[in-house]
Structure formats: C-alpha cells, structure tokens
Amino acid sequence: MFKKINSSFYLLLFIYGIEGIAANLAHPVTPTLIKQLSLPNYIFGLAFAVMQVANFLMSPFWGSLIERIQPKIVLFIGCLGYAFGQYIFLIAQDQTVLLIGRFVSGFFVSATLITAIYYLIKITDLSLRKLRLPILITSFTVMGTFGQFIGGILGNHDYRKPFYLQIALLIFCALMFLFCLKNVELIQDHTSMLSKINPFHSFKQMYHHLNKVFILQFTAVFLLTFASTSISQTFGFYLVDALGVSSAVNGISRGIVGFLAILINSTITIEMIKSKNVEKKIAYLLCVILGILVLLSQNYTMYHFFIVSVILIMTMDTMLASLIQERTSFYSKEDIQGITTGMHNAMKALGSIIGATVAGYLYNVRVIYPFMITIGLYFMAFVIYVLLGKDVQVNK
C-alpha cells in the first residue's frame, strides 16, 4: 500500500509540474499579443481578470464535484478544456474573442488547481501531508516560472510558438492524469446534482463551516493574491511596454525566480511548515517583502534595482503560496477538505480578478502605482497572521 501511495504521489508531482510549465508558457508573450492586436493597455489586466472571474465562480463547484467524481476524470476534463480556451485566445483577432478565450480557460483551469491538491490529500496520510502539500504547490509554481522562461525565449520571434507548445502539453497532461492516476474513495452523496451545478451552492456549504480562523485565513489569501497578481502582471507588461525589451527578458527573469524558488522552497519553506508557529514565520516573511517594496517605491527608476527587487518579491510569493495553502489544509477537518480547498482557490481567483483589473487601470495613471498599492495589502496580511498566530497558540 505504501509503495502504491508513494508512486501515486510522484506521478501526480510529475504531471502537475508539466502542467505548471504549460499553464505559464503564454504569459510572457501576452503583452506582445495585445500590442499586435493594437488593444488598449488595460486589456492586459482585464484579460487576466476575466479568466479569474470564471476561476472564482467555478472553484467551489469543482470543490464539491471532486468528492463525487473520480479526481483523475476531473483533471482530464480540466486540462482539455483549458487547452481549448487557450486555442481561442491564440486565434483571437479582437477584444471580444480574446476575452471569451480567457473565460473558457478560467472555467477549466480551476478544476485542475483544486483537484490536484484534493487528490494529494486523499492519497496521503496526515503525517506526510504537511511535507507533500508544499512540495506539490511548489512544483507547479516553480515549473511555472520555467514555463515562462521557455515561453519568453520561444516567443521572442513568434508569439504563437508558446501557444502551440502549451496546447500540446495540456493534452499530454490530460491523458497522463486519466491513465496514470489511481481511483480514490468517494463521498457517498445522493443529493441532486442540479444543486451542485450551481457554483453558489458550494459558497453556501462553506458558510456553515466559517469561523474566525477561516474568515481571517481566506481574507489573507485574497489580499496576498491581489498583491502578487498586481506585481506579477505589471512586471511583464512594464518590461515590454515601458522599457521596450523583448519577451525574453521577462522569461529570463521568471526563470531566475524558478531557480531561486527551488532552492528556497525545498529548504526554508519546508522548515517553516515544520515549525511550531507557522503564522509567526509568515508574518516575518511579509515584513521582508514590505521592506523591499518600500525601497522599490523610492528607487523604481533604477533599472537593475527594479528587476532584482521584483524577482526577490516574486520568489518570496512562491513561499507564501505553499505556506498559506498548507495553513488552509491545517485548519480544515477531513470531511470538508474538498470544500475548503475550493474556497481557498476561489479567494485566490477573486484576488487575481481585482488585482489584475486594478493593476491594469492604475498602470495607465502611473506605472509605479500597481506596485505601491501592494504595500497596504501585504501589511494587512501581516496583521492577519499576527492575529492568527495568537489564536492558534490560545487554542493549543
């Protein structure tokens, strides 16, 4: 049994890592695509926001569905649907079709983001989960940065090449998920599937489990995703639009983030998760990010300082992604892991929606504003984890 579970974990890790590469191949060339179509600057934020609207609406739905349908089937559907959405995005010749493509992608990508985590929870006992959950999330995040590196290099002369590779890899992942992953035990539920099709039904389900800890945690997830999206989305567009550099520079920067993330997340992040008060460690990490952002807001015209600062912040954001996902799982009882995982992803999607939209419009006012607004967001998250740390200590 142990060998079976062990092999299932490594198969999941491998396939999910490949999907991480695929999901990020088109990001470095998206600014180029928008420029090629002569669309307004704010579209770079709006397009991502539309994708995240679909992600947000469907996250709780997938979170409920995976408890009743084999996760590997949901992963198969999610990857194929995501590939179709990216094909629409690629062939778009106007704003409307482009936004439709982003919506379709968001509709299906939420299935893979939630289901991979849920599958890991189902095949891993509690003692190993603390270590394997951040490894899985880190694999997607880190491989995603390498995906952006590859996409930036491939798209340097033809922005369509990363899309071709992306679609092929997503189809490959869909087949791998379907034929390589094991079945898991499902929850026996005879309630009407019509209620499950309504995405807001699952928000209502989560409402019954809300307490002070979950309210603070999901608020922090929203704030941190808002901040990281604002920085990540603006960085790539700023390089192409304001500095006039090629997509390769964006890709190389993301590749550096990936390399640093592997080193840090395989050592420091795991040690933080094993520590007694993870919330306290998250608060310390947020202090470091805030310090860099304050310096960046005063020195953003210094080209090299700007790039190095953003690379460091994005690297630390990969740490936060693993840490906050582990905290959501830690706060959740076994029978609501699917629901809370769906809500976690929904809050991430909501943060991405608002973060991308606000960043796009603030960029038109002044290029530094999308970065400056994150100071307040990270500070509020810092306060939340100070409070959560105290609450966890009291309830021990």
C-alpha positions as CSV (number, residue, x, y, z in Angstrom):
1,M,0.0,0.0,0.0
2,F,2.8,2.4,0.9
3,K,4.5,1.8,-2.4
4,K,1.2,2.4,-4.3
5,I,0.6,5.7,-2.4
6,N,4.2,6.7,-2.9
7,S,4.1,6.1,-6.7
8,S,0.8,7.9,-6.9
9,F,2.3,11.0,-5.3
10,Y,5.3,11.1,-7.6
11,L,3.2,10.6,-10.6
12,L,1.0,13.4,-9.6
13,L,4.0,15.6,-8.8
14,F,5.5,14.9,-12.3
15,I,2.3,15.5,-14.3
16,Y,1.3,18.6,-12.2
17,G,4.8,20.0,-12.7
18,I,4.4,19.6,-16.5
19,E,1.0,21.3,-16.3
20,G,2.7,24.1,-14.4
21,I,5.1,24.6,-17.4
22,A,2.2,24.5,-19.8
23,A,0.0,26.9,-17.9
24,N,2.6,29.6,-17.9
25,L,4.1,29.4,-21.4
26,A,1.8,32.1,-22.9
27,H,2.3,34.7,-20.1
28,P,5.5,36.3,-21.3
29,V,4.1,36.8,-24.9
30,T,0.6,38.0,-23.8
31,P,1.8,41.7,-23.8
32,T,3.2,41.1,-27.3
33,L,-0.1,39.6,-28.4
34,I,-2.0,42.6,-27.0
35,K,0.3,45.0,-28.8
36,Q,0.0,43.0,-32.1
37,L,-3.8,43.4,-31.9
38,S,-3.5,47.1,-31.1
39,L,-5.6,46.8,-28.0
40,P,-5.6,49.3,-25.1
41,N,-3.0,48.8,-22.3
42,Y,-5.6,48.0,-19.7
43,I,-6.6,44.8,-21.6
44,F,-3.5,43.1,-20.1
45,G,-5.2,43.3,-16.7
46,L,-8.7,42.8,-17.9
47,A,-8.0,39.6,-19.9
48,F,-6.4,38.0,-16.8
49,A,-9.2,39.3,-14.6
50,V,-11.9,37.7,-16.9
51,M,-10.1,34.4,-16.7
52,Q,-10.1,34.6,-12.9
53,V,-13.8,35.5,-12.8
54,A,-14.5,32.1,-14.3
55,N,-12.0,30.5,-12.0
56,F,-13.6,32.2,-9.0
57,L,-17.2,31.2,-10.0
58,M,-16.3,27.6,-10.7
59,S,-13.9,26.8,-7.8
60,P,-16.5,25.8,-5.2
61,F,-18.3,23.8,-7.9
62,W,-15.2,21.8,-8.7
63,G,-14.5,21.5,-4.9
64,S,-17.9,19.8,-4.4
65,L,-17.7,17.8,-7.6
66,I,-14.4,16.1,-6.9
67,E,-15.9,14.5,-3.8
68,R,-18.4,12.6,-6.1
69,I,-16.5,12.1,-9.3
70,Q,-13.0,10.5,-9.6
71,P,-10.4,13.3,-9.4
72,K,-8.5,11.9,-12.4
73,I,-11.6,12.4,-14.6
74,V,-12.0,16.0,-13.4
75,L,-8.3,16.6,-14.1
76,F,-8.7,15.2,-17.6
77,I,-11.7,17.4,-18.3
78,G,-9.9,20.4,-16.8
79,C,-6.8,20.1,-18.9
80,L,-8.7,19.5,-22.2
81,G,-11.0,22.5,-21.5
82,Y,-8.0,24.7,-20.6
83,A,-6.3,23.7,-23.9
84,F,-9.4,24.7,-25.8
85,G,-9.6,28.1,-24.1
86,Q,-6.0,28.8,-25.0
87,Y,-6.7,27.9,-28.6
88,I,-9.5,30.5,-28.7
89,F,-7.1,33.0,-27.1
90,L,-4.5,32.3,-29.8
91,I,-6.8,32.8,-32.8
92,A,-8.5,35.9,-31.4
93,Q,-8.4,38.9,-33.7
94,D,-10.4,41.3,-31.5
95,Q,-11.1,42.1,-27.9
96,T,-14.3,40.1,-27.6
97,V,-13.0,36.8,-28.8
98,L,-9.8,37.2,-26.7
99,L,-11.9,37.7,-23.5
100,I,-14.1,34.7,-24.4
101,G,-10.9,32.6,-24.7
102,R,-9.7,33.8,-21.3
103,F,-13.1,33.0,-19.7
104,V,-13.1,29.4,-21.1
105,S,-9.6,28.9,-19.8
106,G,-10.5,30.1,-16.3
107,F,-13.6,27.9,-16.3
108,F,-11.5,24.8,-16.7
109,V,-8.2,25.7,-15.1
110,S,-9.9,25.9,-11.7
111,A,-10.7,22.2,-12.0
112,T,-7.0,21.3,-12.2
113,L,-5.8,23.7,-9.5
114,I,-8.3,22.3,-6.9
115,T,-8.3,18.7,-7.9
116,A,-4.6,18.1,-7.8
117,I,-4.5,19.3,-4.2
118,Y,-7.5,17.3,-3.2
119,Y,-6.1,14.2,-4.8
120,L,-2.9,14.6,-2.8
121,I,-5.0,15.0,0.4
122,K,-6.9,11.8,-0.4
123,I,-3.8,9.6,-1.1
124,T,-1.6,11.0,1.7
125,D,-1.9,10.4,5.4
126,L,-1.8,13.3,7.8
127,S,1.8,12.8,8.9
128,L,3.1,13.2,5.3
129,R,0.6,15.8,4.2
130,K,2.5,18.7,5.8
131,L,5.6,17.9,3.7
132,R,4.0,16.8,0.5
133,L,1.4,19.6,0.1
134,P,4.0,22.4,-0.2
135,I,6.1,20.2,-2.4
136,L,3.2,19.8,-4.8
137,I,2.3,23.5,-4.8
138,T,6.0,24.5,-5.2
139,S,6.4,22.1,-8.1
140,F,3.5,23.9,-10.0
141,T,4.8,27.4,-9.1
142,V,8.5,26.7,-9.8
143,M,7.8,24.8,-13.0
144,G,5.5,27.6,-13.9
145,T,8.4,30.1,-13.8
146,F,10.4,27.8,-16.1
147,G,7.4,27.7,-18.3
148,Q,7.5,31.5,-18.5
149,F,11.2,31.3,-19.2
150,I,10.7,28.9,-22.1
151,G,7.7,30.9,-23.4
152,G,9.7,34.1,-23.3
153,I,12.5,32.5,-25.4
154,L,10.2,30.7,-27.8
155,G,8.1,33.8,-28.3
156,N,11.0,36.2,-28.9
157,H,10.4,36.0,-32.7
158,D,7.0,34.4,-33.0
159,Y,4.5,34.8,-30.1
160,R,2.4,31.9,-31.4
161,K,5.0,29.2,-30.7
162,P,4.5,29.1,-26.9
163,F,0.7,28.7,-27.5
164,Y,1.3,25.7,-29.8
165,L,3.5,24.0,-27.2
166,Q,1.1,24.9,-24.4
167,I,-1.9,23.3,-26.1
168,A,0.2,20.1,-26.9
169,L,1.4,19.8,-23.3
170,L,-2.1,20.3,-21.8
171,I,-3.4,17.5,-23.9
172,F,-0.5,15.3,-22.8
173,C,-1.2,16.1,-19.2
174,A,-4.9,15.3,-19.6
175,L,-4.1,11.8,-20.9
176,M,-1.5,11.3,-18.2
177,F,-3.9,12.3,-15.5
178,L,-6.6,9.9,-16.8
179,F,-4.5,6.8,-17.4
180,C,-1.8,7.1,-14.7
181,L,-3.6,8.2,-11.5
182,K,-5.4,5.8,-9.2
183,N,-9.0,5.9,-8.2
184,V,-9.7,7.2,-4.7
185,E,-12.6,6.6,-2.3
186,L,-15.5,9.0,-2.9
187,I,-18.1,10.5,-0.6
188,Q,-21.5,8.8,-0.9
189,D,-23.9,11.7,-1.6
190,H,-27.4,11.3,-3.0
191,T,-28.3,15.0,-3.2
192,S,-29.5,16.4,-6.5
193,M,-26.7,17.2,-9.0
194,L,-28.7,20.2,-10.0
195,S,-27.7,21.9,-6.8
196,K,-24.0,21.0,-7.4
197,I,-24.1,22.6,-10.9
198,N,-24.9,25.9,-9.2
199,P,-21.5,27.3,-8.2
200,F,-23.0,29.4,-5.4
201,H,-24.3,26.3,-3.7
202,S,-20.8,25.5,-2.5
203,F,-20.3,29.0,-1.2
204,K,-23.4,28.3,1.0
205,Q,-21.8,25.0,2.0
206,M,-18.7,26.8,3.2
207,Y,-20.8,29.3,5.1
208,H,-21.8,26.6,7.6
209,H,-18.2,26.0,8.4
210,L,-17.0,29.6,8.7
211,N,-15.4,30.6,11.9
212,K,-12.9,33.4,13.0
213,V,-9.9,31.4,11.7
214,F,-11.4,30.7,8.3
215,I,-12.6,34.3,7.8
216,L,-9.1,35.6,8.6
217,Q,-7.4,32.9,6.5
218,F,-9.5,33.4,3.4
219,T,-9.2,37.2,3.8
220,A,-5.4,36.8,3.8
221,V,-5.5,34.5,0.8
222,F,-7.4,37.2,-1.1
223,L,-5.1,40.0,0.0
224,L,-1.9,38.1,-0.8
225,T,-3.2,37.0,-4.2
226,F,-4.3,40.6,-5.0
227,A,-0.8,41.8,-4.2
228,S,1.2,39.1,-6.0
229,T,-1.1,39.4,-9.1
230,S,-0.6,43.1,-9.3
231,I,3.1,42.8,-9.1
232,S,3.5,39.8,-11.5
233,Q,1.1,41.1,-14.2
234,T,2.5,44.6,-14.1
235,F,6.1,43.5,-14.2
236,G,5.8,41.6,-17.5
237,F,3.9,44.4,-19.2
238,Y,6.2,47.1,-17.8
239,L,9.2,45.4,-19.4
240,V,7.7,45.3,-22.8
241,D,5.7,48.5,-22.8
242,A,7.8,51.0,-20.8
243,L,11.3,49.6,-21.2
244,G,10.8,48.2,-24.7
245,V,12.6,45.0,-24.1
246,S,11.8,41.6,-25.7
247,S,9.7,38.9,-24.1
248,A,13.0,37.0,-23.5
249,V,13.9,39.4,-20.7
250,N,10.6,38.7,-18.9
251,G,11.1,34.9,-19.4
252,I,14.7,35.0,-18.1
253,S,13.5,36.9,-15.0
254,R,10.9,34.3,-14.4
255,G,13.5,31.6,-14.9
256,I,15.6,33.1,-12.2
257,V,12.6,33.2,-9.9
258,G,12.1,29.5,-10.6
259,F,15.7,28.6,-9.8
260,L,15.6,30.6,-6.5
261,A,12.2,29.1,-5.6
262,I,13.5,25.6,-5.9
263,L,16.4,26.3,-3.6
264,I,14.3,28.2,-1.0
265,N,11.1,26.1,-1.1
266,S,13.0,22.8,-0.8
267,T,14.7,24.0,2.3
268,I,13.5,27.1,4.1
269,T,9.8,26.7,3.3
270,I,9.6,23.1,4.5
271,E,11.4,24.0,7.7
272,M,8.9,26.9,8.3
273,I,6.0,24.4,7.8
274,K,7.5,22.0,10.3
275,S,7.9,24.8,12.9
276,K,5.6,25.3,15.9
277,N,4.1,28.7,14.9
278,V,3.9,28.8,11.1
279,E,1.8,32.0,11.3
280,K,4.6,33.8,13.0
281,K,7.0,32.8,10.3
282,I,4.6,34.0,7.6
283,A,4.4,37.4,9.4
284,Y,8.3,37.6,9.4
285,L,8.3,36.8,5.7
286,L,5.8,39.6,5.0
287,C,8.0,42.1,6.9
288,V,10.8,41.3,4.5
289,I,8.6,41.8,1.4
290,L,7.3,45.1,2.9
291,G,10.9,46.3,3.4
292,I,11.8,45.6,-0.2
293,L,8.6,47.3,-1.5
294,V,9.3,50.4,0.5
295,L,12.7,50.7,-1.1
296,L,11.3,49.9,-4.5
297,S,8.8,52.6,-4.3
298,Q,11.6,55.1,-3.8
299,N,14.0,53.7,-6.4
300,Y,11.9,52.3,-9.2
301,T,13.6,54.3,-11.9
302,M,16.8,52.4,-11.2
303,Y,16.5,49.7,-13.9
304,H,18.6,46.9,-12.3
305,F,17.4,47.6,-8.8
306,F,13.8,47.4,-10.0
307,I,14.3,44.0,-11.7
308,V,16.2,42.5,-8.8
309,S,13.6,43.7,-6.3
310,V,10.7,42.3,-8.2
311,I,12.5,38.9,-8.7
312,L,13.0,38.7,-4.9
313,I,9.4,39.5,-4.2
314,M,8.1,37.0,-6.7
315,T,10.4,34.4,-5.2
316,M,9.0,35.0,-1.7
317,D,5.5,34.9,-3.1
318,T,6.2,31.3,-4.1
319,M,7.0,30.6,-0.5
320,L,3.7,32.3,0.6
321,A,1.7,30.2,-1.9
322,S,2.9,27.0,-0.2
323,L,2.6,28.3,3.3
324,I,-1.0,29.6,3.1
325,Q,-2.3,26.5,1.2
326,E,-0.8,24.3,4.0
327,R,-2.5,26.5,6.6
328,T,-5.9,26.1,4.9
329,S,-5.5,22.3,5.0
330,F,-4.2,22.5,8.6
331,Y,-7.3,24.5,9.8
332,S,-9.7,22.1,8.0
333,K,-11.3,18.9,9.2
334,E,-11.0,15.8,7.0
335,D,-14.7,15.9,5.9
336,I,-14.5,19.4,4.5
337,Q,-11.1,19.4,2.8
338,G,-12.7,19.5,-0.7
339,I,-14.9,22.5,0.2
340,T,-12.1,24.5,1.9
341,T,-9.7,23.7,-0.9
342,G,-12.3,25.0,-3.4
343,M,-12.9,28.1,-1.3
344,H,-9.1,28.7,-1.0
345,N,-8.9,28.7,-4.8
346,A,-11.9,30.9,-5.1
347,M,-10.4,33.5,-2.8
348,K,-7.2,33.3,-4.9
349,A,-9.2,33.8,-8.1
350,L,-11.1,36.7,-6.5
351,G,-7.7,38.3,-5.5
352,S,-6.4,37.8,-9.1
353,I,-9.6,39.3,-10.6
354,I,-9.3,42.5,-8.6
355,G,-5.5,42.6,-8.6
356,A,-5.3,42.3,-12.4
357,T,-8.1,44.8,-13.1
358,V,-6.8,47.4,-10.6
359,A,-3.2,47.0,-11.8
360,G,-4.3,47.5,-15.4
361,Y,-6.1,50.8,-14.7
362,L,-3.5,52.1,-12.2
363,Y,-0.8,51.4,-14.7
364,N,-2.4,53.9,-17.1
365,V,-2.3,56.5,-14.3
366,R,1.3,55.9,-13.2
367,V,3.5,52.8,-13.8
368,I,4.6,52.5,-10.2
369,Y,1.1,52.6,-8.6
370,P,0.4,48.9,-9.1
371,F,3.5,48.2,-7.0
372,M,2.8,50.8,-4.4
373,I,-0.7,49.6,-3.6
374,T,0.7,46.2,-2.6
375,I,2.4,47.8,0.4
376,G,-1.0,48.2,2.1
377,L,-2.1,44.7,1.0
378,Y,0.9,42.9,2.4
379,F,0.7,45.0,5.6
380,M,-3.0,43.9,6.2
381,A,-2.0,40.3,5.6
382,F,0.8,40.8,8.1
383,V,-1.7,41.9,10.7
384,I,-3.9,38.9,10.0
385,Y,-1.2,36.4,10.5
386,V,-0.1,38.1,13.8
387,L,-3.8,37.6,14.9
388,L,-3.9,34.0,13.6
389,G,-0.7,33.2,15.4
390,K,-2.1,34.3,18.7
391,D,-5.4,32.4,18.0
392,V,-3.5,29.2,17.2
393,Q,-1.4,29.5,20.4
394,V,-4.5,30.1,22.6
395,N,-6.3,27.0,21.1
396,K,-3.4,24.6,21.6
